[in-house]
Amino acid sequence: MQKVFLISGLGADRRLFNKLDLPGYELVHMDWLEPDEHDTLTIYAKKLINYYGIKPGSVVVGVSMGGMLTVEISSMVKLSKAIIISSVKDASEFPVYFKLFKRVPIYKIIPHGFYTSMGFLIKPLFGEMKGKSGFLFADMIRNSSPKFMRWAMHAILQWQPKPLQAKLYHIIGNKDIIFPHKKITTATHIIEGGSHDMVYTRGREISKLLISILSNETA
């Protein structure tokens, strides 16, 4: 059975993929490893490759920050399929606020405890999570490591993606506030009404699209 390695986004865990249904594939959840302080996304991607045994011919699906790591992994391992969702793949797609936070890195002075209690502040940016979905989102944030969150914010803002080495499938929603789709001119699939959290809130639709990509039924 073909393995599909899944990498969630910053502040999320494997529950982000609860709505995915990929019959015939073995889902391998790549839980976060504790980073060293000076790890870049490239170094961290190498750690994921080694820890989870990602080999040539593997399939990797990454959401948001997980998509960035998928880009890095694809530059080191010849993947069968590299798929990113609600993410970016090169510097031209970075949102404007990246420059602001690089110049004014307020994330460095925010108290550690704030990272795990800020779910209610940033939830509106992610889109449609309400009711039980909203509670799930808040719980994922609450159970995140403050140390990891601070490291990840720095690593993301300092990321300098290299030119793509292989074909990459890029799925973005046209209602994504975190990564506005208008800056992403080369996405392979645009989801109408899709928000940043659509891998969960639009799980059935995303599952069908992934199955189509994995079975080579779509370009």
C-alpha positions in Angstrom: 0.0 0.0 0.0 1.4 3.4 -1.0 2.3 5.6 1.9 1.2 9.2 2.0 3.3 11.3 4.4 1.3 14.2 5.9 2.8 17.4 7.4 0.4 19.8 9.2 0.7 23.5 9.6 2.1 25.7 12.3 0.0 25.5 15.5 -1.8 22.3 14.2 -1.3 18.6 14.7 -2.4 15.4 12.9 -6.0 16.1 13.7 -5.9 18.7 10.9 -6.2 15.7 8.6 -9.2 14.1 10.3 -11.5 14.7 7.4 -9.2 13.3 4.8 -10.4 10.0 3.3 -7.8 8.4 0.9 -8.9 4.7 0.6 -6.1 2.5 -0.7 -3.3 4.7 0.8 -1.5 4.4 4.1 -1.5 7.8 5.9 1.7 8.5 7.8 1.3 11.5 10.1 4.6 13.4 10.6 4.3 14.7 14.1 6.5 17.7 15.0 10.0 17.0 16.2 11.6 19.4 18.8 13.9 21.7 16.8 17.3 23.0 17.8 17.3 26.7 18.2 19.3 27.5 15.0 17.6 25.0 12.7 16.5 26.4 9.4 13.6 24.9 7.5 16.1 23.1 5.3 17.8 21.5 8.3 14.5 20.6 9.9 13.3 19.0 6.6 16.4 16.8 6.7 15.5 15.7 10.2 12.0 14.8 9.1 13.4 12.8 6.1 15.7 10.8 8.4 13.2 10.3 11.3 10.3 9.2 9.1 12.3 7.4 6.5 11.1 9.4 3.4 12.7 7.6 0.4 12.7 8.3 -3.3 9.2 7.6 -4.8 7.4 8.7 -1.6 4.3 10.9 -1.6 4.4 14.0 0.7 1.4 16.3 1.4 2.0 19.4 3.4 -0.3 22.2 4.6 0.8 25.8 5.3 4.2 25.5 7.0 4.1 21.8 6.2 3.9 22.8 2.5 7.1 24.8 2.9 8.8 21.7 4.4 7.4 19.6 1.5 9.1 22.0 -0.9 12.4 21.5 1.0 12.0 17.7 1.1 11.3 17.6 -2.6 14.6 19.3 -3.2 16.5 16.5 -1.3 14.5 13.4 -2.2 13.0 12.5 -5.6 9.4 12.2 -4.6 6.7 10.5 -6.6 4.3 13.3 -5.7 4.9 16.6 -3.8 1.6 18.3 -2.9 1.2 21.5 -1.0 -2.1 22.9 0.3 -2.7 26.4 1.6 1.0 27.2 1.4 3.6 28.9 -0.7 6.5 27.5 -2.8 8.8 30.5 -3.6 9.6 34.0 -2.4 7.4 35.7 -5.0 4.3 34.2 -3.3 5.2 35.5 0.2 2.5 37.8 1.6 3.4 41.5 2.4 3.3 41.0 6.1 6.4 38.7 5.9 8.5 41.8 5.2 7.0 43.6 8.1 7.6 40.8 10.6 11.1 40.4 9.4 11.8 44.0 10.0 9.9 44.2 13.3 10.2 40.6 14.8 7.7 41.1 17.6 7.4 37.3 17.8 10.7 37.3 19.7 9.4 39.3 22.6 6.0 37.7 23.0 5.8 35.8 26.2 5.9 32.0 25.7 2.5 31.4 27.3 0.8 33.7 24.8 1.5 31.4 21.9 -0.7 28.7 23.3 -3.5 31.0 24.3 -3.8 33.1 21.1 -6.2 30.7 19.3 -9.2 33.0 19.7 -7.2 35.9 18.2 -6.0 34.2 15.0 -8.8 31.7 14.4 -10.7 34.2 12.1 -7.7 34.3 9.8 -8.0 30.5 9.2 -11.5 30.7 7.8 -14.5 28.5 8.5 -13.7 26.7 11.7 -16.8 27.2 14.0 -18.5 25.1 16.7 -16.7 21.8 17.2 -14.2 22.7 14.5 -13.4 25.9 16.3 -12.8 24.1 19.5 -10.5 21.6 17.7 -8.5 24.5 16.3 -8.2 26.2 19.7 -7.2 22.9 21.3 -4.5 22.3 18.7 -3.0 25.8 19.4 -3.3 25.2 23.2 -1.4 21.9 23.0 1.4 23.3 20.8 4.9 23.9 22.2 5.5 27.6 22.7 9.2 26.9 22.0 8.3 25.3 18.7 5.9 28.1 17.8 8.6 30.8 18.3 11.2 28.8 16.4 8.8 28.1 13.5 7.9 31.7 13.1 11.5 32.7 12.8 12.3 29.8 10.5 9.4 30.6 8.2 10.3 34.3 8.0 13.9 33.5 7.2 13.1 30.8 4.6 14.8 31.3 1.3 13.3 28.6 -1.0 15.5 27.3 -3.8 14.2 26.8 -7.3 11.9 23.8 -7.6 13.7 20.6 -8.6 10.6 18.7 -9.6 6.9 19.1 -10.4 4.9 20.2 -7.4 1.1 20.2 -7.1 -0.1 23.4 -5.4 -3.6 23.7 -4.0 -4.8 27.1 -2.8 -8.2 28.5 -1.8 -9.3 31.8 -3.2 -10.5 32.9 0.2 -7.2 32.1 2.0 -6.3 35.2 4.1 -2.9 33.8 5.3 -1.6 33.2 1.8 -3.7 35.3 -0.6 -4.1 33.3 -3.8 -3.7 36.4 -6.1 0.1 36.3 -5.3 0.2 32.6 -6.3 0.0 32.7 -10.1 1.2 29.2 -10.7 -1.1 27.2 -8.5 -2.2 23.9 -10.1 -5.6 23.9 -8.4 -7.6 26.8 -7.0 -10.5 25.9 -4.7 -13.5 28.3 -5.0 -14.4 29.6 -1.6 -11.5 27.6 0.0 -9.9 29.1 3.2 -6.7 28.4 4.9 -8.2 25.5 6.9 -9.9 23.9 3.9 -8.0 20.6 4.3 -10.3 20.1 7.3 -13.4 22.1 6.6 -13.5 21.0 2.9 -12.1 17.5 3.6 -14.3 15.6 1.2 -13.5 17.9 -1.7 -9.8 17.9 -0.9 -9.8 14.2 -0.6 -11.3 13.7 -4.0 -8.7 16.1 -5.5 -5.8 14.3 -3.8 -7.1 10.9 -5.0 -7.2 12.3 -8.5 -3.7 13.6 -8.3 -2.3 10.4 -6.7 -4.0 8.3 -9.4 -2.7 10.6 -12.2 -6.2 11.5 -13.3 -5.5 15.2 -13.2 -2.6 17.3 -14.6 
